Amino acid sequence: MPSPPPFKITLKNGEEVKVNDHVYCSPSWGVRDGTPYSVARIMEFLPAVGTPILDQHGNRNEPITRVRLAWYYRPSDVSDRTVADCRLLLAAIYSEVCELSQLRSKCYVLHRDRISDLAGWKRRTDRFYFTRLFDPWLRKEFEVIPAATVRNVPTHIREVLVSRYEYIVAEREVVPDLTDDLRLCDTCEKWCPPAESLQCDRCKKFFHMECVNPPMLSKPSRGYGWTCAPCSRAHEEEVEGHDVRHLTPVAPKPKTNAPAARGRGRPRKDRVLAEKEENVEIKHFKMWPFRYFGLYTFAEDTLDPDDLIFPRAATRVGPKYQATVPAAPGVADRPPDVEERGGESTIEVLSLVNEMLPAEVEKQKQLLTRSDKLRCSVDWLTECIFRLTDAWINKKEFSAVSMRSPMRLQKFKKAETRYADKDWSADEVAAFEDAIQVHGAELRAVREEVGTRSMYEVVRFYGHWKNSKLGEENVRIRLARANGVDEKVGATTREPTPEDEEGSIVLEPPRNVSCGACRTRESDVWWRAPKGFPTGVLCDSCGLGWRKYADLNVRPIREEVVSKAKTGEKREGTPLNGAGPSKRAKTVSSQATPPPVAPQLRCVACQCNGPMGKVLRCKQCQFRVHAGTCGVTADPATVESWVCDLCQNEKTLEASLIPDCLLCPRTRRDPKKKLLYPPTDSYLRACKPTEGQAWVHVLCSAFIPEINYSDAARLRLVEGVSAIPQYRWQNSCTLCDRDDGAVIQCSECPAEFHVSCAWKHGHRFGFEMQPIKNSRREPATSVEWKGLAGQMVPAVICKGHVGHKRQLFDICDTNDLGETALQVYCKNYKQAPVAQTHGLLRKARRLDRILNAASGDVSSAASVDGDSAHGSNGVAGGAANGAGSADPHCYRCRTEFSPFFHEVTNAPQGEAKSWLCHKCHSDTRKSYPVIIGLGAS
């Protein structure tokens, strides 16, 4: 009876694919963020979520909406090494279920040994090959060889391997042993596994290590040989008889899986042979064409059809990983205050349910809760058995046991802990499910996305969440079978992703557009380019080359441009009979714009994901932020070891160890609680040192106009805290109602608030591009940002102003050069004139302006101490009077040197004026906002 034809699916481009065909797979352009297509093999077609694959009669349920794919990796996806061959892939024993709408077109992937003409294979479109396998869990590459080349295994095991699998996966050092002839022990004539056998250095025979006399416990060290007993005896006789030693037989070269050497010259073009290679049948066992057979495989285990096929690593058991404990330690060696392990006081009994009556235990569980969900919860059942066991040991009644408290005190812990995890909020569950869609089962990346849960809680919740999804699917399957064959389950499937052409092809390209890679201006179809290209579009050749091969120079000679060129016109100096021989142009693989590397990190400032390098993560405190918003130039070599300024200062001690911002109100913290401040989940963790070795927030220094930087590119060394006018220190914040700290005003209303308070309350921060007004007195700096030219103005808007018409750019928005809006603003408007004056001179000039304001226009000058010029304790008035009197001195410390002398206003009338120096005056003040500003800069 002939076999039925294979089941086929028609793609959007009209191609038909079946199981074990290779395809390009990719979501829409907006979702994949410009990364190339992924190459995968179709393992099986699946119906919608919740619908059984087969009905009661064994027929396939339709419609088919999903597909299970076995992925291939590109070398650039798993390592940083440069690979010039864009057709080379890495196989993987890893599969996922994707929507059928994500399949783009058909391609072909073969092993290198299956291809007779590799150069001709790579010249054809949509052709790939592989020679190695990458394991995403071990993060290691393995060799892939045809199963037919494996000869050094027992006959029955080799027959099983060849009949089931097409390829074998093994370590590089094992391949010569596997492809060698069958090795039999010269003593017992049984198969010699490479890990348990020795080879004589003279006769080249193999022996089991337990078959030699005396048995060998381990192989000789590297660089040393071993000889069997007859060869050793013969060698001794040669040495004693002074005979000439015979030449050692040369061992044959070990067989490898490398292809046979080919002759030089152009290969023969055989179209029929190439088509046969494309349609060659590959054996699959349980949907996989290969399995692992390497260093850590037991040969007999391969006979089991349920044996795991994944690569394995060495076990972590042995003296190298475990401590060597004496077999029977004496009592005298034990300290007197340490009890012997295994006694009643050193163990904790978890369950004695085997000694209780089952009916009594079930009855008590029914009385402890009425919730059916809790009775099936593993955490609740474990704690219930533990509390019942504790009552049983202490001979208490079971009625005294209660499960109301979620806390428990374990024997070897000082504080109480929860026996079950806290309930997850709706926001946490949404963030978890979004991260699962992006990262899959990579729970470390999922934990970074959630941010509020520990790794322990994420792993446990993943198990519960997956079980709940499987339970819902099983319920839908039972309902579908109960309703009959024709009744389909109304499962809520995810909406199919839009076609790639809807967001990837530029339908209306601008005038005089050019390709971002090859600079051509002629193309029938224009494709969107990934980030980093100057024009943002690619021609048809470069666009398809990037999407399919992750390379922009796949076709160095553009066929459509050559065909449109005028062949009749000849340039001067060219031969008339045709072009002479020319060397082939070298193609350089486009490695300047590699695809984003996982994992994605979420910036705490904009709550958007970005690749590592664009978003930095502190190695010590795990603070995550865009590199441009904290003044860091990302170096690929030091991205993983980056440390934020506050953590770095803990080691260098160059600035103050108190990280309080000088421009914000003082926070009151409990000294007993050693909490990290500022917290790592807020952008306020980004701080910069001042010229007085104190700290200010990057956000505060950027949005208060009087602040400058000595190095605006790195946002380093904040200057100008003393130049902040008095009204910013005096006015109270409308959010926290405190009058310490500098305030700014809302761009839409008169409300004033601290910068940090506005950030904590969710106010909108950004930069607005305003047109420049021509003025000869105050020339403004013009900036170009995303096609707009003008003056960049910082703006903070209350979150209540929903309908404002300002076009604000977020602080983390980036331009084509990768610079953030905050970085561009600080470079153009926050740079101090370091080329003209020294830092100490700039600080002296700021203090001179304060002194001049005090001695000049007293009525309008701002008092530095917080009172008016005519007040009882004004700095301006005191400094003026002090300047007019002859040699004033402090009546407390008797010093004659001080930047300010303050008049004592409560002195009796008729007596001479008394003065206080600035230091003594600061010690007696009740409020400190302005003095803190002066002392900081």
Secondary structure, DSSP 8 states (H G I E B T S, - for coil): -------EEE-TTS-EEETT-EEEE---HHHHTT---EEEEEEEEEESTTS-SB-TTS-B-S-EEEEEEEE-B-HHHH-SS--S-TTEEEE-S-EEEEEGGGEEEEEEEEEGGG-S-HHHHHHSTTEEEEEEEEETTTTEEEEEEEGGG--SS-HHHHHHHHHH-SEEEE-GGGHHHHTS---BBTTT--B--GGGEEE-TTT--EEETTTSSS--SS---TT-----HHHHHHHHHHHHHT--------------S------SS-----HHHHHHHHT-----BTTBSEEE-STT--GGGGGSTTS--S-------STTTS----SS--STTS-TTS--TTSTTS------GGGS-HHHHHHHHHHH---HHHHT-HHHHHHHHHHHHHHHHTT--GGG------EE--TT-SS-EESS-----HHHHHHHHHHHHHHTT-HHHHHHHH-SS-HHHHHHHHHHHHHHHHHHHHHHHHHHHHT-SS-------------HHHHHB-SS--TT---TTT-----SS-EE--TT-SSSEE-HHHHHHHHHHS-S-S-SS-HHHHHHS-SS---TT--TT--------------SS----SSEEE-TTT--EEEBTTEEE-TTT--EEEGGGGT----GGGSTT---HHHHHHHH--S-S---BTTS------TTS---SS-TTSGGG-EEEBTTS-EEEHHHHHHSTT-EEEETTTTEEEE-GGGS-HHHHHS--TTT---SS-EEE-SSSS-EEEHHHHHHTT-EEEEEEE-----SSS----EEETTEEEEEEEEEE-TT-TT----EE-TT-B-TTS-BHHHHHHHHHSB--TTTS-HHHHHHHHHHHHHHHHHS-TTTS--SSSS-TTSTT-HHHHHHHHHHSSS--BTTT-----S-EEE-TTS-TTS---EEEHHHHHHT-S--HHHHHHHH-
